[in-house]
Amino acid sequence: MIAFSFLAGARRLATFSVRDLFSVRKRVREGRAYQNEILKKCSFYIAPAPIAHAFMSIGQVDSSKIIDLTYGLPAHALRQTNDHPKRARSETLIIGFFGGSQRRKGLQVLIDAFCCIPENYPAKLWISTSSPNVQWVFRYVHERSTAFSFVKDGRISVFLNEKDDRYFARMREVDLAVIPTLYYECTPLVLLEVLAQGTPCIVSEGPGMNHIVNPGVSGASFPPNNPEALRALLVEIINDPARLEIWRKNLYRPFSMDEYARRLEPILRDLATGKNA
């Protein structure tokens, strides 16, 4: 029997209270011990990102048993690119945030960065999220006078629980997406979904995304939890939107789940027949 492991990545809490420090450390140690035990029982390991590869190596996994293979997307996510062209660029730069609104996703960092952009700069922020705890986003915006005024004048818009077709369409409609996560994500699905729509991204620096977004070539990155660095990047793009076209030409092209299966099939076949033993 062949056993294999697909690790979604090792998460790192960006911020937590001192009171919770020891309980967090205990949970992390217990989680690592459990994952290391699982790793020992597997015949091979699929690493969808460098961070997963590194985590397995730290867990003393034989590197010859680690297969680097980024996952694919379902057909309905890729079909959008072929069926619908991106909208024409306008003078106003539309920045998008997609996915969960949990605080570890860093939406508050993007809101803070956007609110520091001078009001005479032509830019809008679209937030599309389906998280059940999204109320904190509205509270966060309401507590900041600049953000609240931006919502009232339409510079910040929030869209809730959008279905797939509308969700992917909005990814095409923005000029740029920002993924400001505060922890090390292992190639977040939303990153691949946005790229599949032909939209470049600015991402938090980290081994879970920088192998997909090549800073300066197909996008940009900034230090996690640094709204000032993100604001500076956004202002640069507003002043020089032509760079977005260069990034679009160099985007990583996600592949389908069927293609993922085709790439994985010969590996499984070789393992089943003992060729990789």
C-alpha positions in Angstrom: 0.0 0.0 0.0 1.2 3.5 -0.9 0.7 6.3 1.6 1.3 9.9 0.7 1.0 13.2 2.4 -0.1 16.5 1.0 0.8 19.3 3.4 -1.1 22.6 3.1 1.7 24.4 4.8 3.0 25.3 8.2 1.1 28.3 9.6 2.8 31.0 11.7 0.7 33.2 13.9 1.6 36.8 13.2 0.3 38.4 16.4 -1.1 37.0 19.7 -1.4 38.2 23.2 1.2 37.5 25.9 -1.4 35.7 27.9 -1.9 33.2 25.2 1.8 32.7 24.4 2.4 29.5 26.3 -0.9 27.8 25.1 0.0 28.8 21.5 3.4 27.3 21.9 2.0 24.1 23.3 -0.5 23.7 20.4 2.3 24.3 17.9 4.5 21.7 19.5 1.7 19.2 19.6 0.8 19.9 16.0 4.3 19.5 14.9 4.7 16.2 16.8 1.6 14.9 15.2 2.6 16.0 11.7 6.1 14.5 12.1 4.5 11.2 13.2 2.4 11.3 10.0 5.4 12.1 7.9 7.2 9.0 9.1 4.4 6.7 7.9 4.3 8.0 4.3 6.0 6.5 1.2 6.3 9.9 -0.5 5.2 13.5 0.0 3.7 16.1 -2.3 4.9 19.6 -1.6 2.8 22.3 -3.3 5.2 25.1 -2.3 8.8 25.6 -1.1 7.5 26.2 2.4 6.0 22.7 2.5 9.2 21.2 1.1 11.2 23.0 3.8 8.8 21.9 6.5 9.1 18.3 5.5 12.9 18.6 5.4 12.9 20.0 8.9 10.8 16.9 9.8 13.7 14.8 8.6 12.0 13.6 5.5 14.3 12.1 2.8 14.4 14.7 0.1 14.3 12.0 -2.6 10.7 11.3 -1.4 9.5 14.9 -1.7 7.6 15.7 -5.0 7.3 19.4 -5.8 3.9 19.8 -7.5 1.7 22.9 -7.3 -2.0 22.0 -7.3 -4.4 22.8 -10.1 -7.7 24.6 -10.3 -11.2 23.2 -11.1 -12.4 23.8 -14.7 -14.9 26.5 -13.7 -12.1 28.6 -12.3 -10.0 28.3 -15.5 -12.9 28.6 -17.9 -13.4 32.2 -17.0 -10.1 33.2 -18.6 -11.0 31.7 -21.9 -14.7 32.8 -22.0 -14.4 36.4 -20.8 -11.8 39.0 -21.7 -10.6 41.4 -19.0 -12.2 44.8 -18.9 -10.4 47.7 -20.6 -8.2 49.8 -18.3 -9.6 53.0 -17.0 -7.9 56.0 -15.4 -8.9 54.8 -12.0 -6.9 51.9 -10.6 -9.1 49.2 -9.1 -7.4 47.2 -6.4 -9.0 44.0 -5.2 -9.0 41.8 -2.1 -10.5 38.3 -2.4 -11.1 35.4 0.0 -11.5 35.1 3.8 -11.6 38.2 6.0 -10.0 36.5 9.0 -7.5 38.9 10.6 -4.6 36.6 9.7 -5.5 37.2 6.1 -4.3 40.8 6.5 -7.2 42.7 5.1 -6.7 45.4 7.8 -3.2 46.0 6.5 -4.6 46.6 3.0 -7.3 48.9 4.3 -4.7 50.9 6.3 -2.4 51.2 3.3 -5.2 52.2 1.0 -6.5 54.9 3.4 -3.0 56.5 3.4 -3.1 57.0 -0.4 -3.8 60.7 -1.1 -7.4 61.3 -1.9 -6.7 63.0 -5.2 -5.1 59.7 -6.5 -7.4 57.8 -8.8 -7.9 54.5 -7.0 -10.6 52.3 -5.6 -10.6 49.2 -3.3 -13.0 46.3 -3.9 -13.3 43.8 -1.1 -15.0 40.5 -2.0 -15.3 38.1 0.9 -17.6 35.4 2.2 -16.3 34.9 5.7 -19.0 34.5 8.4 -17.1 36.9 10.8 -17.0 39.7 8.2 -18.7 42.1 10.7 -15.3 43.0 12.1 -14.4 44.5 8.7 -17.3 46.9 8.9 -16.4 47.8 12.5 -12.7 48.3 11.4 -13.7 50.6 8.6 -16.3 52.5 10.7 -13.7 53.2 13.4 -11.3 54.9 10.9 -12.7 58.2 9.7 -10.8 58.1 6.4 -11.9 54.6 5.6 -15.5 55.4 6.5 -15.5 58.4 4.3 -14.0 56.3 1.5 -16.9 53.9 1.8 -19.4 56.7 1.6 -17.9 58.2 -1.5 -17.4 54.8 -3.2 -13.7 54.5 -3.0 -14.0 51.4 -0.9 -16.7 48.8 -1.7 -17.5 45.5 0.1 -19.1 42.6 -1.7 -20.4 39.7 0.3 -20.9 36.0 -0.6 -20.5 36.4 -4.3 -21.1 33.2 -6.3 -18.4 31.7 -8.5 -19.3 33.4 -11.8 -19.6 36.9 -10.2 -16.6 36.2 -7.9 -14.3 35.3 -10.8 -15.7 38.1 -13.0 -14.8 40.6 -10.3 -11.2 39.1 -10.3 -11.0 40.0 -14.0 -12.5 43.5 -13.4 -9.9 44.6 -11.0 -6.5 45.9 -12.3 -4.5 44.4 -9.4 -5.2 42.1 -6.5 -3.5 42.2 -3.1 -2.9 39.2 -0.9 -1.6 40.7 2.4 -1.6 37.5 4.5 0.1 37.7 7.9 1.3 34.1 8.1 3.1 31.7 5.8 0.4 30.3 3.5 1.2 27.4 1.2 0.3 28.8 -2.2 -3.2 30.1 -1.3 -5.9 29.0 -3.6 -7.1 32.5 -4.1 -3.7 33.5 -5.6 -4.0 30.9 -8.3 -7.7 31.9 -8.9 -6.7 35.5 -9.4 -3.8 34.7 -11.7 -6.1 32.4 -13.7 -8.2 35.5 -14.5 -5.1 37.3 -15.9 -4.8 39.7 -12.9 -1.4 40.5 -11.4 -0.9 40.4 -7.7 1.0 42.1 -4.8 1.6 39.5 -2.1 3.2 39.4 1.3 6.8 38.1 1.2 7.0 34.5 2.0 8.0 31.1 0.5 4.4 30.2 0.0 3.8 32.8 -2.7 7.1 34.2 -4.0 7.7 31.1 -6.1 4.5 32.0 -8.0 4.8 35.8 -8.0 8.2 36.9 -9.2 8.7 40.4 -7.6 9.4 43.0 -10.3 8.7 40.5 -13.1 5.1 39.3 -12.7 4.0 41.2 -9.6 5.4 42.6 -6.4 5.8 41.7 -2.7 6.1 43.6 0.6 7.0 42.7 4.2 4.0 41.1 6.0 2.0 43.5 8.3 3.7 46.6 6.8 0.9 48.9 5.5 3.5 51.7 4.7 5.5 49.4 2.4 2.2 48.3 0.7 1.0 51.9 0.4 4.3 52.9 -1.3 3.9 50.0 -3.8 0.3 51.0 -4.6 1.3 54.7 -5.1 4.0 53.6 -7.5 1.6 51.6 -9.6 -1.0 54.4 -9.6 1.8 56.7 -11.0 3.0 54.1 -13.4 0.1 51.7 -14.4 2.0 50.6 -17.5 4.0 48.1 -15.4 0.8 46.1 -14.9 0.8 45.2 -18.6 4.4 43.9 -18.2 3.4 41.9 -15.2 0.4 40.4 -17.0 2.6 39.1 -19.8 4.8 37.3 -17.3 2.1 35.8 -15.0 2.2 32.3 -13.7 -0.4 30.3 -15.6 -2.3 27.9 -13.3 -3.2 24.6 -14.7 -6.3 22.4 -14.3 -7.0 19.6 -11.9 -7.0 17.2 -14.8 -3.5 18.4 -15.7 -2.5 18.0 -12.0 -3.8 14.4 -12.2 -1.9 13.7 -15.4 1.4 14.9 -13.8 0.8 12.9 -10.7 -0.3 9.7 -12.5 3.2 8.5 -13.7 4.6 9.2 -10.3 2.0 7.0 -8.6 2.4 4.3 -11.3 6.2 4.2 -10.8 5.7 4.0 -7.0 3.1 1.2 -7.4 5.5 -0.8 -9.6 8.5 -0.2 -7.4 10.4 1.8 -10.0 11.2 4.5 -7.5 12.0 2.2 -4.7 
